[in-house]
Amino acid sequence: MKRLLAFLGALLISASVFAAGSDAVPDPNDTDERYVYNNTVLEIPGVGAPYESDNSVVFTAKADSRFTGIAFSFEGYKTIHPFRIRKTRDADGKVTDSLMFYILDRPKHIQSVSYRLIVDGLWTTDPLNPDKYYDENTGILLSRFTFSTTTPPETAVTKENAVRFIYKGTTGQNIYLAGTFTNWDPWIYEMRETAPGFYELNLPLPAGTYYYTYYSGMKALTDRTNPHKAYTADGRVASVITVK
């Protein structure tokens, strides 16, 4: 039922979400990632202070500017990420509400993020976020968002010369791990759901570089906890991890 409601809501909203760029959008081939992203967009209550949602941060702004972007301290403020516009329409297609938003996937090993907004070319703090501070190193006023939760687990090599594979999706799935270590057989290693929507598997592997992906049935699912990606010889997108 939740998926049906999200789908019906997406018919009214997702077609009206756009931006000058494809920044911060889900993998179009990953159904679960699209579901989480669309659900996050649908659940934005309105313009307000940034908040956490599904291991992401949702920033919002009024839709009264030609361009709104955001730049982060962990990137050295070198990249300006454009906000997207969400327009809500009624059954007749009439726009009843609009807002701008940006969804940031939580960076690894970071408990808080400092940032500035860029509104029609003007760099400024976030007027909707009361958490501001003066940075003596840069001499400017910054906005800050602090996560209320600890850094979530991620796929990583453990001290026992094994890899702890992590997948976050929806609960009740049958998730399998496949890669160069299984000759891409998607039925050898089934992951265990240790918490609702949270799957993991510890797999001993000798030193080397490995390509892998997750499967739900025959559908490939990317590892969103691992930013290292590559194309395999047959053109598929795979995650990459190295055991030393």
N, C-alpha and C positions, 0 to 999 in steps of 0.2 A: 504493500500500500504506500509506503514512504517513497519508493522508487516511482510509483505511478503519479503521486502528487508532485514529485520533483519534475517529472517529465511534463506534466500538464502545465506546471508553473513555468517551465523553461520555454514552452510554446509562446507564452505571453512576454517573457523577459529576455531569453537568450538571443533571440533574433534582433533585439534592440540593444545589445551590448556591443560596443565597438570602440576602437581607439586607433590612433595613427601608429600602428605597429602591432606586433604579435607577442609582446612581452608578457610574461607571467600568465600564460594560458596552458591548459593541460595537454598532454600527449593525445592527439586525436585517435590513436589506435588503442588507447587504454580506457576501457569502459568504466572501470572503477575510479580511475583518476578523473575522468570527465564527470562522473556522478558526484564525487566529492566536491569538485570545483563548482559545478552547477548548483549543488545544494547550498554551498557557501554563499554564492551570489544571491540565490533566492532568499536566504535567511538574513541578509543585511537588513537590520530594522530601520535604518535611515541614516542621515548624516549625523556623525557624532565622533567621540574619541575612539582611537584605534582599540581593537580587541582581538583576543585569540580565538581561533576556530580551526579545529582539525590540524594542529601543528602548523598553523599559518597565522599571519597577522593581517587583519583587514583594516586598511586605511580608507577613509571616506572624505569627500569634499563636496561642496555645493556645485551644481552644474551651471555656474554662471560665468565661467571663464572660457576663453578660446582653447587654452591648453593648461593642464595641470600635470606636473610630474613630481617625482620623488627621487632623492639621492641619499645614499647611505654611507655612514662612516666606514663600515667594513669593506667598502669598495673604494675608499678614498675620495668619495664624491665625484668619481670620474664618469659614472654612468647615470643618465637621467632616465628613469623608467616612467613611461606615460601612464596616466590613469585611464581607465576605461569608463564608458558611460552606460549606466543601466537605466533604461526607460521602461516604466511599467504602463501597460495599456489595458483598457477595459475590453469587454467582449466585442465592442464596436471598433476596436483599433485606436481609440482615442487615448493619447498620452495623459495619464493621471498623475504621474510623479516621475522625477528623474534625479539621479545623483551620480557622482563620479566616485570611482573606487580603484584601489590597487591591492592585490593579494600577494603578500610576500611569504614564500615558503621559508620556514625557520632555518637560518644558517646553522651549520654545524658548530658545536662547542661555543655558542654565544648565548648569554643569559639576557642581554639587553642590546638594543640597537639605537644608535643616534642617527638623526636624519634631518633633512631640510626639504621643504616643498619649493617647487618652481612654478609660479603662477603667472602665465603670460610673460615669461622672461624674468620675473622678479623672484630672487631667492628670499625665502622667508621661513619662519617657524610655522608649525601646525597650529592654527588658531583654535582647533577643536581639542587639542591635547594640553592639559594643564601642566604636564611634566616637562619643564624647560630648564636648561642650565647654561651657564656661561663657560665656554671652553677656553681656558687660558692659553692652550697651545695654538689655537686658530684665531682667538680673539673674536669669536662670533657666538651668538646665542643659538643653541641647538634644541630640538625636540628629542625626546627619548621615550622609548617603549621598553618596559621590562616584563619578561615572561614570568608568569606565576608558577610555571611548572619547570622541572629540571629538563635538561637536554634529553630527548627521547633516544632510545637505542637505535643503532644503525648497523648495517652490514660491515663487519670488520674482522681482521685477523686477531685471534686470541693468543695468549701466551703459550697455549698448549699446541702450537703449530696447527691450528684448525681455523676454519672460517665460521663465524656465527652469521648465518644468513637471516635477514630480517625482511618481512613483507607486511605492509599495513594496507588492509583493504576493508571489505565488509565481512561481517561475521557469518559463519556457516559455510564457508567455501572449502573446496578441496584444492589446495595449492601445492603444486609440485615444482621442484627445482631441476633445471637441466642446464647443461653447458658442455664445454669442451671435455670436462672430466667424465661425462656420461655419453660422449659422442652424440649429444643433443637428444638423447632418449628422454622424453618428458614423463616417464612413468616409474623411474627408479626411486627417486627420493621424494617422499611426501612430507610436507612441512606440518608442524604441530601448532594448533591454535592455542596459545598460552594465555590469551586474554581476548575479549571480544574484538574481532577484526585484526588481531595481532598474531602473526605467524612467524615461527623461527625454526631453524635447523642448524645444529652444529656438525660440521663435516671436516674430518681430518684430511688435509691435502699436503702433498710434498711441495717443496719450493718450486715456484714457477708463476707464470702469469696465466690467468684463466678468464674465459669469456662465459657469461651465463645469463639466464633470464628465468622468470617464473612462468608457470602455466596454470590456467584454470581451464580444464579440458584441453582443447588444442589452441586456445587463445593465449598468445604471449603477453606477459605483463612486465613492465619495466620496474626495476628496483629504484624507487624514488628516494631511498636513503643513500644511494651511491651516485655521485655526480659524474663518475668516470664512465664514459660510454664510447663505443666504437662500432664500426660496421664489420660484420663477418664477411667471409669470401662470397657467400651467397646473398649478400645484401641486407641481411637482417640487422636490427639494432640490438646490441647486447651490452650488458654492464661488464666492467673489467675490474679484476682485483688481483693483486700480486702478493704471493706468500714468499717471504724471504727466509 
